[in-house]
Amino acid sequence: MLWYLHLCAVNGVVVMEYTDNPTGKLIENADGSGRFEEVVLHPQMVVSEKFMVEKAKELHYDANKMCFIANSVNFPVNHFPVITSLK
């Protein structure tokens, strides 16, 4: 989220609200061990102006490339943002 908010700021996207309800797919082995196979972020955001919505969507992909956590795990981290605007 921090990389995302940084990229929004430097690209002129004003984020008014940001919430997320991430989900993950866990594979559990017979011995009780396991691992994540995938994590999906479902950010719901509000930006200040309608013209910012498309750029805000694009920036999720850039943020994923920069994210320390996403780059440190051995499974995909996917984004399915829902973005609306105040005006």
Secondary structure, 3 states (H helix, E strand, C coil): CHHHHHHHHHCCCCEEEEECCCEEEEEECCCCCEEEEEEEECCEEEECCHHHHHHHHHHHHHHHHHCCCCCCCCCCEEECCEEEECC
